[in-house]
Amino acid sequence: VPAADFQPPLFTPELP
């Protein structure tokens, strides 16, 4: 798995 494809969930704005 390429590191560029790996995106850690730093912030996930949950919009209603």
N, CA, C and O atoms as a Tinker XYZ file with bonds, in Angstrom:
    64  protein
     1  N      0.851000   -1.213000    0.000000    73     2
     2  CA     0.000000    0.000000    0.000000    64     1     3
     3  C      0.881000    1.256000    0.000000    63     2     4     5
     4  O      1.654000    1.478000    0.932000    81     3
     5  N      0.759000    2.058000   -1.032000    73     3     6
     6  CA     1.550000    3.293000   -1.165000    64     5     7
     7  C      1.217000    4.289000   -0.062000    63     6     8     9
     8  O      0.055000    4.467000    0.301000    81     7
     9  N      2.253000    4.934000    0.464000    73     7    10
    10  CA     2.053000    5.885000    1.569000    64     9    11
    11  C      1.209000    7.083000    1.109000    63    10    12    13
    12  O      0.496000    7.702000    1.899000    81    11
    13  N      1.311000    7.390000   -0.187000    73    11    14
    14  CA     0.573000    8.537000   -0.729000    64    13    15
    15  C     -0.931000    8.248000   -0.740000    63    14    16    17
    16  O     -1.756000    9.159000   -0.666000    81    15
    17  N     -1.266000    6.954000   -0.834000    73    15    18
    18  CA    -2.676000    6.580000   -0.884000    64    17    19
    19  C     -3.259000    6.451000    0.517000    63    18    20    21
    20  O     -4.474000    6.407000    0.709000    81    19
    21  N     -2.342000    6.391000    1.497000    73    19    22
    22  CA    -2.782000    6.227000    2.878000    64    21    23
    23  C     -3.036000    7.581000    3.524000    63    22    24    25
    24  O     -2.101000    8.342000    3.771000    81    23
    25  N     -4.323000    7.885000    3.803000    73    23    26
    26  CA    -4.649000    9.160000    4.431000    64    25    27
    27  C     -5.259000    8.921000    5.810000    63    26    28    29
    28  O     -6.401000    8.473000    5.920000    81    27
    29  N     -4.497000    9.220000    6.858000    73    27    30
    30  CA    -4.975000    9.090000    8.221000    64    29    31
    31  C     -6.063000   10.126000    8.515000    63    30    32    33
    32  O     -5.908000   11.302000    8.187000    81    31
    33  N     -7.153000    9.690000    9.128000    73    31    34
    34  CA    -8.263000   10.591000    9.473000    64    33    35
    35  C     -7.851000   11.624000   10.510000    63    34    36    37
    36  O     -8.082000   11.431000   11.704000    81    35
    37  N     -7.245000   12.717000   10.067000    73    35    38
    38  CA    -6.815000   13.762000   11.007000    64    37    39
    39  C     -8.038000   14.508000   11.541000    63    38    40    41
    40  O     -8.200000   14.695000   12.747000    81    39
    41  N     -8.880000   14.923000   10.618000    73    39    42
    42  CA   -10.103000   15.607000   11.037000    64    41    43
    43  C    -11.222000   15.278000   10.054000    63    42    44    45
    44  O    -11.045000   15.381000    8.840000    81    43
    45  N    -12.382000   14.879000   10.593000    73    43    46
    46  CA   -13.503000   14.538000    9.719000    64    45    47
    47  C    -14.755000   15.326000   10.117000    63    46    48    49
    48  O    -15.490000   14.932000   11.021000    81    47
    49  N    -14.980000   16.442000    9.426000    73    47    50
    50  CA   -16.142000   17.299000    9.689000    64    49    51
    51  C    -17.444000   16.595000    9.307000    63    50    52    53
    52  O    -17.747000   16.426000    8.126000    81    51
    53  N    -18.197000   16.194000   10.308000    73    51    54
    54  CA   -19.459000   15.494000   10.029000    64    53    55
    55  C    -20.596000   16.503000    9.885000    63    54    56    57
    56  O    -21.069000   17.087000   10.861000    81    55
    57  N    -21.017000   16.685000    8.636000    73    55    58
    58  CA   -22.108000   17.619000    8.383000    64    57    59
    59  C    -23.443000   16.871000    8.388000    63    58    60    61
    60  O    -23.556000   15.788000    7.815000    81    59
    61  N    -24.422000   17.440000    9.022000    73    59    62
    62  CA   -25.748000   16.811000    9.119000    64    61    63
    63  C    -26.442000   16.715000    7.764000    63    62    64
    64  O    -27.562000   16.212000    7.678000    81    63
